[in-house]
Each structure stands twice: as structure tokens, then as C-alpha cells.
Amino acid sequence: MYKLADGRTISLNHLSIHSTYAGLMEGSIEDGARIILRNLGDGSHQKNEPKALITIIPKSLPLPGYTWVAMLSSRSPARTDNSDYMSKMWVQWYTERLDQSVDAEINAVLPLIDWNAYAEDYDFVLGW
């Protein structure tokens, strides 16, 4: 369990880590980074892109070597008062190293997330 600055409790439901440049067959990593960033908006970087996906883009290129994608959820909704609703969000970010714990990575990313602006509400009775 994790806490946002506003006190909201967040759970980690899914985590994947992969090589940022996996599948890029030619060109420099700078070229690869530009291709990855250009494709962020069209869903080509991830199969079945969820509605509530935010990507935290580093300030400089090239992109770090590892891409983290986490599905986070909250037992309370982001934009409705309906008690049958919860909220969820997919977050993607980049790191150069894998020697930090998952908790340290999640806690470093949480301050960069505006949950109420980007999370997707859903009826927990009906599921994801």
C-alpha cells in the first residue's frame, strides 16, 4: 500500500519492467527515443493501451534503459461520489537502474501523479 500527498491509499495491482529499446532494430538510442516518444499518443508502444495511462517523460534524451509500467488502484473513486466506484490508473516511467526496490520506485513516482485528473473510475461490482 502506498499513500498520495492528499492521503489517498493506492495499491499496486500489476507491474512490468522491460528494456526501453527492445525491438528497435536500427539507429541510435537517440533516434529510438524520438520514435518511442512520437508513438506515445497512438498506442503503438503498448498493446491494449488502457484509457487511464500517463507517461512520465524524462527531461532529457536518450530515454533511460528500462521502462516500468504499473497498474495502480484506489478503493475510492477519483471523480464521482458513488460508493460503488473505485479508481485505477496505469503509469509508465523510465529508469536507468534496476537496483532500487519496487517500493522505492513507486514512492518516487507517486508525487508526479495527479490522481484526480487522470485516474479512471469504475464500478467495482462490474470489475475492471
C-alpha positions as CSV (number, residue, x, y, z in Angstrom):
1,M,0.0,0.0,0.0
2,Y,1.2,3.5,-0.8
3,K,-0.1,7.0,0.1
4,L,-0.5,10.0,-2.1
5,A,0.1,13.5,-0.7
6,D,-3.6,14.0,-0.3
7,G,-3.8,10.9,1.9
8,R,-5.4,8.6,-0.7
9,T,-4.3,5.0,-0.4
10,I,-3.0,3.3,-3.5
11,S,-2.4,-0.4,-4.3
12,L,-0.1,-1.9,-6.9
13,N,-2.0,-4.4,-9.0
14,H,0.3,-5.0,-11.8
15,L,3.9,-4.2,-12.7
16,S,6.0,-4.9,-15.7
17,I,9.6,-3.9,-16.5
18,H,11.2,-4.2,-19.9
19,S,14.0,-2.8,-21.9
20,T,13.1,0.6,-23.3
21,Y,14.7,-0.1,-26.6
22,A,13.7,-3.8,-27.1
23,G,12.5,-4.3,-30.6
24,L,14.3,-1.3,-32.1
25,M,16.5,-2.9,-34.8
26,E,18.5,0.1,-36.2
27,G,19.6,3.6,-35.5
28,S,21.0,5.2,-32.4
29,I,19.3,5.2,-29.0
30,E,18.5,8.9,-29.5
31,D,16.7,8.0,-32.7
32,G,14.9,5.2,-30.8
33,A,13.9,7.6,-28.0
34,R,12.4,10.0,-30.5
35,I,10.4,7.2,-32.2
36,I,9.2,6.0,-28.8
37,L,8.1,9.4,-27.7
38,R,6.4,10.2,-31.1
39,N,4.4,6.9,-30.7
40,L,3.2,7.5,-27.2
41,G,-0.1,9.1,-28.3
42,D,-1.1,6.5,-30.8
43,G,-1.0,3.3,-28.7
44,S,1.8,1.6,-30.7
45,H,4.1,1.5,-27.7
46,Q,1.7,-0.8,-25.7
47,K,-0.8,-3.4,-26.7
48,N,-4.4,-2.8,-25.5
49,E,-3.4,0.6,-24.1
50,P,-5.7,1.4,-21.2
51,K,-7.7,4.6,-21.0
52,A,-6.0,6.0,-17.9
53,L,-2.4,5.8,-18.9
54,I,0.1,8.5,-18.0
55,T,3.7,8.5,-19.1
56,I,6.3,10.4,-17.1
57,I,8.8,11.6,-19.6
58,P,12.3,12.4,-18.5
59,K,13.6,15.9,-19.1
60,S,16.4,14.8,-21.5
61,L,17.2,12.2,-24.1
62,P,18.0,9.4,-24.6
63,L,15.4,7.7,-22.5
64,P,16.7,5.5,-19.7
65,G,17.2,1.9,-20.5
66,Y,14.2,0.4,-18.6
67,T,10.5,1.1,-18.9
68,W,8.3,0.5,-15.9
69,V,4.5,0.1,-16.3
70,A,2.4,-0.1,-13.2
71,M,-1.4,-0.5,-12.7
72,L,-2.4,1.3,-9.6
73,S,-5.8,1.3,-7.9
74,S,-7.6,3.1,-5.1
75,R,-10.6,1.9,-3.2
76,S,-12.2,5.3,-3.6
77,P,-13.3,7.0,-6.9
78,A,-11.5,9.9,-8.4
79,R,-14.4,11.9,-9.8
80,T,-17.7,10.5,-8.5
81,D,-19.2,10.2,-5.1
82,N,-20.8,6.8,-5.8
83,S,-19.6,4.4,-3.1
84,D,-19.8,1.5,-5.6
85,Y,-16.9,3.0,-7.6
86,M,-13.1,2.7,-7.3
87,S,-10.4,4.2,-9.4
88,K,-7.4,3.0,-11.3
89,M,-4.5,4.3,-13.4
90,W,-1.7,2.9,-15.4
91,V,1.6,4.8,-15.0
92,Q,4.6,4.4,-17.3
93,W,8.1,5.8,-16.4
94,Y,11.7,5.2,-17.2
95,T,14.8,4.4,-15.1
96,E,18.4,3.6,-15.8
97,R,18.9,1.2,-13.0
98,L,17.2,-1.8,-11.5
99,D,18.9,-1.8,-8.2
100,Q,16.2,0.0,-6.2
101,S,13.3,-1.7,-4.6
102,V,9.8,-1.6,-6.2
103,D,8.6,0.3,-3.2
104,A,11.3,3.0,-3.8
105,E,10.4,3.3,-7.4
106,I,6.7,3.6,-6.8
107,N,7.2,6.1,-4.0
108,A,9.4,8.2,-6.3
109,V,6.7,8.3,-9.0
110,L,3.7,9.0,-6.8
111,P,4.4,12.7,-6.3
112,L,4.4,13.1,-10.1
113,I,0.8,11.8,-10.5
114,D,-2.4,13.8,-10.4
115,W,-4.7,11.0,-9.5
116,N,-7.9,13.0,-9.6
117,A,-7.2,14.4,-13.0
118,Y,-6.2,11.1,-14.7
119,A,-7.5,8.1,-12.9
120,E,-10.4,6.2,-14.4
121,D,-13.4,5.4,-12.1
122,Y,-15.0,2.0,-12.4
123,D,-17.9,0.1,-10.7
124,F,-16.1,-2.5,-8.6
125,V,-19.1,-4.8,-8.8
126,L,-18.7,-5.0,-12.6
127,G,-14.9,-5.2,-12.4
128,W,-12.2,-3.6,-14.4
